[in-house]
Amino acid sequence: MSIHKRWSNYTRKNASSEPDKYGVYEIGDIETGAILYIGEGNIRSGLLAHSPDGGKNKHVSIFGTSIVGLYGYRFEIYTKEKAKQRQKELIKDFKNTFGSLPRFNQKQEKSAAPVFI
């Protein structure tokens, strides 16, 4: 079960305006609804850490790949403990539904360090 909110366009401007609060967030493809990453932490800082293009091209080249498209994010605000639990639930549900982790959670799990630029 994913976060049940509409996608927000993933630009630096939009991410900068999000709350400075703890929670979980999903980053995905707005057109297909595909979830690429499920994260937890400070919403604003977490989104900005994933390097949107600053809105220059109105799209994002994410996670050091050459994939360019219209990406979005959505989030839920929780306490730190609840956010960690919720992230685990979201990842478990995703894996049960699709047979694997979201694309960029796989890379993070393998390297033990995020691959973001």
C-alpha positions in Angstrom: 0.0 0.0 0.0 1.6 3.3 -1.1 1.1 6.8 0.3 -2.4 7.9 -0.8 -1.7 11.4 -1.8 -1.4 13.1 -5.2 2.1 13.5 -6.6 3.8 16.9 -6.3 6.1 17.9 -9.1 9.7 17.2 -8.0 11.6 20.4 -8.4 14.0 22.1 -6.0 11.5 24.9 -5.5 8.7 22.6 -4.5 10.9 20.4 -2.3 12.2 23.5 -0.5 8.7 24.5 0.5 7.9 21.3 2.2 7.7 21.0 6.0 10.8 20.7 8.1 9.3 17.7 9.8 10.0 14.0 10.1 8.1 11.4 8.0 8.1 9.1 5.1 8.2 10.0 1.4 8.0 8.3 -2.0 9.7 9.5 -5.2 8.2 8.2 -8.4 7.2 8.7 -12.0 4.1 10.9 -12.2 3.1 9.6 -15.6 3.1 5.9 -14.6 2.8 6.1 -10.9 5.9 3.8 -10.5 7.5 4.2 -7.1 11.3 4.5 -7.4 12.2 5.1 -3.8 10.7 5.0 -0.4 12.5 7.1 2.2 12.2 8.3 5.8 13.6 11.2 7.6 13.2 15.0 7.5 10.9 15.6 4.6 12.5 18.7 3.2 16.1 17.6 3.7 15.4 14.2 2.4 13.8 15.4 -0.8 16.5 18.0 -1.4 19.2 15.4 -0.9 18.0 13.5 -4.0 19.1 16.4 -6.3 16.2 17.6 -8.3 17.5 19.8 -11.2 16.5 22.9 -9.5 13.5 23.3 -11.8 15.7 24.5 -14.7 14.3 22.0 -17.1 11.0 21.3 -15.3 12.0 17.7 -14.8 14.5 15.7 -12.8 17.5 13.6 -13.6 17.5 11.5 -10.5 19.9 9.3 -8.6 22.8 9.8 -10.9 21.1 8.2 -13.9 20.4 9.5 -17.4 16.8 8.8 -16.9 14.9 12.1 -17.4 11.2 12.4 -17.0 8.5 14.0 -15.0 9.1 12.9 -11.4 7.1 13.5 -8.3 7.0 13.0 -4.6 4.5 12.6 -1.9 4.9 12.2 1.9 3.3 11.6 5.2 4.4 13.3 8.5 5.1 11.1 11.5 7.3 10.9 14.6 10.7 9.5 14.0 9.8 6.1 15.4 6.5 5.9 13.5 8.2 7.0 10.3 10.8 4.2 10.5 7.9 1.7 11.1 5.8 3.2 8.3 8.8 3.0 5.8 9.3 -0.7 6.7 5.5 -1.3 6.1 5.6 0.5 2.7 8.7 -1.4 1.5 7.3 -4.7 2.7 4.0 -4.1 0.9 5.8 -3.0 -2.3 8.0 -6.1 -2.2 5.0 -8.4 -1.6 3.2 -6.8 -4.5 6.0 -6.5 -7.0 8.5 -9.2 -5.9 11.4 -6.7 -5.2 12.2 -3.5 -3.6 11.7 -0.1 -5.3 14.5 0.4 -7.8 16.6 2.8 -5.8 16.0 1.1 -2.4 17.7 -1.9 -4.1 20.8 0.1 -4.8 20.9 1.6 -1.3 20.5 -1.8 0.3 23.4 -3.3 -1.8 25.8 -0.5 -1.2 24.7 0.4 2.4 25.2 4.0 1.3 22.8 6.0 -0.9 23.8 6.4 -4.5 22.3 9.8 -4.9 24.2 12.8 -6.3 
